[in-house]
Amino acid sequence: MSVTSQDFTGTVGIYEEGRNMLYERITDAWQDMRASTRRLIREEPSESRLLFYVLMSDMIFFLSWSIKTVIAPSAGVADRVPFTIAFWLIVALLMRTAMMYFFAIILGSALRIMGGTATWRETRTAVFWGALVAAPFGFLLAIVAVVFRLLEPYIPALGTDTITLLPYWISIMPFMWYISAGLAEAHEFRNTTTVFLCLLGVSLMLLLVGMLTLVSML
């Protein structure tokens, strides 16, 4: 199905068929994630294209977390990331693509129970695209964490627990919000916040399971 000007409101409300470069699509999605997801779904992307999106987000995710936890960790983070934790972090990163598929299955099932209408392909399109759209924010906040680390000797307050962990927690929010907006569009939910709260609940559940699993393995 073709996309019309009424289907897209990015770039100050003007749809441009020529905006097909990846960086253009991402910047348009920052302005209107729901319309960007609708456009992508109607293009019926191939599985290889979706896999490319998630692998690109994997690379950016790995780079940003490497910067924050290995290359230039703050003093507070260094105390919380011993070698064993760093090792399992790398293992988790290598498994991220499979985890994203699993994440899409869990979210799609939860939203279908709530009345969602998207297919399995549409659900993972929204999840994978949202992950890539949000990835640059994680990298930007990794740079902020490095700046905090460099300024710690001059501004000791930047080494406190609250400030040290702030970029880590903030980096999760764009990831959750853009995926929520994409899923809300795919499943035809009018309110993105409802999907966001559902995603938050599922994420907290998976985080708890992951932490318990990690503790049992250490």
LINKA-V844143 format. One record per residue. N is the residue number from 0. BURIAL is + if it has 9 or more other C-alpha atoms within 8 Angstrom, else -. D_LAST is the distance of its C-alpha to the last C-alpha in Angstrom with 1 decimal. Layout:
N;BURIAL;D_LAST + N;BURIAL;D_LAST
//
This chain:
0;-;51.1 + 1;-;52.2 + 2;-;51.1 + 3;-;53.9 + 4;+;54.3 + 5;-;53.9 + 6;+;50.3 + 7;+;49.0 + 8;+;49.3 + 9;+;47.3 + 10;-;49.1 + 11;-;51.2 + 12;-;52.2 + 13;+;53.5 + 14;+;52.2 + 15;-;52.5 + 16;-;52.3 + 17;-;51.9 + 18;-;48.5 + 19;-;46.4 + 20;-;44.5 + 21;-;40.8 + 22;-;40.9 + 23;+;43.9 + 24;+;42.2 + 25;+;39.1 + 26;-;41.4 + 27;+;43.4 + 28;+;40.3 + 29;-;39.5 + 30;-;42.9 + 31;+;42.9 + 32;+;39.7 + 33;+;41.2 + 34;+;44.3 + 35;+;42.3 + 36;+;40.2 + 37;+;43.4 + 38;+;44.9 + 39;+;42.0 + 40;+;41.9 + 41;+;45.7 + 42;-;45.4 + 43;-;43.3 + 44;+;40.9 + 45;-;39.8 + 46;-;36.3 + 47;-;36.2 + 48;-;37.1 + 49;+;34.4 + 50;+;31.8 + 51;-;33.2 + 52;+;32.7 + 53;+;29.1 + 54;+;28.5 + 55;+;30.3 + 56;+;28.2 + 57;+;25.1 + 58;-;26.6 + 59;+;27.5 + 60;+;24.2 + 61;+;22.3 + 62;+;25.0 + 63;+;24.9 + 64;+;21.1 + 65;+;21.3 + 66;+;24.1 + 67;+;22.4 + 68;+;19.1 + 69;-;19.9 + 70;-;23.7 + 71;+;24.7 + 72;+;22.1 + 73;+;23.6 + 74;-;22.8 + 75;+;21.2 + 76;+;18.9 + 77;+;18.1 + 78;-;16.8 + 79;-;14.5 + 80;+;13.3 + 81;-;11.7 + 82;-;11.4 + 83;-;7.8 + 84;-;8.8 + 85;+;12.1 + 86;-;11.0 + 87;-;9.6 + 88;-;12.8 + 89;-;14.9 + 90;-;13.7 + 91;-;14.5 + 92;+;17.8 + 93;-;18.7 + 94;-;18.4 + 95;+;20.3 + 96;+;23.6 + 97;-;22.5 + 98;-;20.8 + 99;+;24.2 + 100;+;26.0 + 101;-;23.8 + 102;-;24.3 + 103;+;28.0 + 104;+;28.2 + 105;+;26.6 + 106;+;28.8 + 107;+;31.9 + 108;-;31.6 + 109;+;31.2 + 110;+;34.2 + 111;+;36.3 + 112;-;35.9 + 113;-;37.2 + 114;-;40.2 + 115;+;39.1 + 116;-;41.1 + 117;+;39.3 + 118;-;38.6 + 119;-;35.3 + 120;-;36.5 + 121;+;37.7 + 122;+;34.4 + 123;+;32.3 + 124;+;35.1 + 125;+;34.7 + 126;+;30.9 + 127;+;30.9 + 128;+;33.9 + 129;+;32.5 + 130;+;29.3 + 131;+;31.5 + 132;+;33.9 + 133;+;31.2 + 134;+;29.4 + 135;+;32.0 + 136;+;31.3 + 137;+;27.6 + 138;+;28.9 + 139;-;31.5 + 140;+;29.1 + 141;+;27.0 + 142;+;30.3 + 143;+;30.7 + 144;+;27.4 + 145;+;28.6 + 146;-;31.9 + 147;+;30.2 + 148;+;28.4 + 149;-;31.8 + 150;+;33.6 + 151;+;31.2 + 152;-;33.3 + 153;-;36.4 + 154;-;35.1 + 155;+;32.5 + 156;-;32.1 + 157;+;30.3 + 158;+;27.3 + 159;+;26.9 + 160;-;23.9 + 161;-;26.3 + 162;+;27.8 + 163;+;24.8 + 164;+;22.9 + 165;-;26.1 + 166;+;26.3 + 167;-;22.9 + 168;-;24.0 + 169;+;27.5 + 170;+;26.5 + 171;+;25.1 + 172;-;28.6 + 173;+;30.7 + 174;+;28.3 + 175;+;28.6 + 176;+;32.3 + 177;+;33.5 + 178;+;31.7 + 179;+;33.1 + 180;+;36.6 + 181;+;36.4 + 182;+;35.3 + 183;+;38.0 + 184;+;40.6 + 185;+;39.5 + 186;+;39.4 + 187;+;42.6 + 188;+;41.3 + 189;-;43.7 + 190;-;41.3 + 191;+;38.3 + 192;-;36.8 + 193;-;36.4 + 194;+;34.2 + 195;+;32.3 + 196;-;31.5 + 197;+;30.5 + 198;+;28.2 + 199;+;26.7 + 200;-;26.0 + 201;+;24.4 + 202;-;22.3 + 203;-;21.0 + 204;-;20.3 + 205;-;18.3 + 206;-;16.5 + 207;-;15.6 + 208;-;14.5 + 209;-;12.4 + 210;-;10.7 + 211;-;10.2 + 212;-;8.9 + 213;-;6.3 + 214;-;5.3 + 215;-;5.7 + 216;-;3.8 + 217;-;0.0
//
